[in-house]
Amino acid sequence: MPDVNGFSSADYKVTGGKLLRVRLRTVPDAQGEPCIAAVSITGDFFMHPEEALEALEAALPGVPLRADVLRERIAPFFAGEVQVIGADVEDFVQLLLAAKP
Amino acid sequence: MTQRWRLLLHGARNAFDNMAIDEAILRTVAVGDVPATLRFYTWEPSAVSIGYFQGVEQEVDLAACRREGVDVIRRITGGGAVFHDREGEITYSLMLQGNAPGVPQNVLDSYGVFCQGLVLGLRRLGLEATFAPINDIAVNGRKISGNAQTRRFGGVLQHGTVLCDVNPALMFTLLKVPDAKLRDKLLQTVAERVTSIRRELGAVDPQAVIEALCAGFAAALDAEFIPGVLTEQEAQLAQQIKGERYARREWLFKR
């Protein structure tokens, strides 16, 4: 259930112990499908460089809360120079889906 | 070839000075103005530190911290929330250049290299310490040390704690638990999953712990530690970083 500000939250426990948490707000697109309007991801994972998380959050608004699209959008952030420790692409996808209002 | 490192024995400082000093050393080491550095310190007053990506209000009972006189600070390193009891732990930090020989570029691999110093050090004290990936050290299957790393400014910083004594009841007064109904279970879990030097050995001699850890890091990193002091440049930089970052409400409430 979204809170008074329209944000819904979810926690997602990664196998192995790390806890990912999300707060997000959605708006329906033309087809009525919920799309991310604002999102904040927190947790006890590691990401190097750390600023990659802010870049990821900035890339999510407008994306529908659907596994295939989320996967496609998130995967590039975990490629290349960025090292994420304690969670992988699929964990972030499942985290966001868990907050679907 | 054995590398000469600087050793800083800093004793007790508050959370804001401690985190600002680690970052100031990291930046100064990274540009080559001072040698790679191993620092030991404690926290006065006690403090809760949260990981770079954590939400402060999600993790910390700020009113309880105020009541208990416990500082709250956000680290530049990821990982979880830690209660730094003023008498219950020894904290270390390692600062070195990003391209230093023997340091894996893969962060996960480098935890193994640095944590080996802790493993060897704790074994010198007679503890059956083992590396518990990703970033912990365990004794008899129970966590005794947690560690966190960042790579910024061209350098590597790893800091972590060795538990000397544990006070789970106070810890869970200060840290929020996901479900209050789980508090008793969590206290029990901590007793099962976390240990300390006192619990394992019956007594703690902080000086002996630091000496053992130095010897462990020396063996693991092929390093020789030369006692030194913070330079004037580092001290000034630390004050600046404290004011711009760690002492700021915006930094604490960033997430």
HADDOCK unambig.tbl for C-alpha pairs under 7 A between the chains (distance, minus, plus):
assign (segid A and resid 42 and name CA) (segid B and resid 53 and name CA) 5.09 0.50 0.50
assign (segid A and resid 42 and name CA) (segid B and resid 54 and name CA) 4.82 0.50 0.50
assign (segid A and resid 42 and name CA) (segid B and resid 55 and name CA) 5.88 0.50 0.50
assign (segid A and resid 43 and name CA) (segid B and resid 53 and name CA) 5.55 0.50 0.50
assign (segid A and resid 43 and name CA) (segid B and resid 54 and name CA) 4.78 0.50 0.50
assign (segid A and resid 44 and name CA) (segid B and resid 51 and name CA) 6.14 0.50 0.50
assign (segid A and resid 44 and name CA) (segid B and resid 53 and name CA) 6.50 0.50 0.50
assign (segid A and resid 44 and name CA) (segid B and resid 54 and name CA) 6.16 0.50 0.50
assign (segid A and resid 44 and name CA) (segid B and resid 78 and name CA) 6.32 0.50 0.50
assign (segid A and resid 44 and name CA) (segid B and resid 79 and name CA) 4.16 0.50 0.50
assign (segid A and resid 44 and name CA) (segid B and resid 80 and name CA) 4.40 0.50 0.50
assign (segid A and resid 45 and name CA) (segid B and resid 78 and name CA) 6.10 0.50 0.50
assign (segid A and resid 45 and name CA) (segid B and resid 79 and name CA) 5.18 0.50 0.50
assign (segid A and resid 46 and name CA) (segid B and resid 78 and name CA) 4.81 0.50 0.50
assign (segid A and resid 46 and name CA) (segid B and resid 79 and name CA) 5.91 0.50 0.50
assign (segid A and resid 48 and name CA) (segid B and resid 151 and name CA) 6.96 0.50 0.50
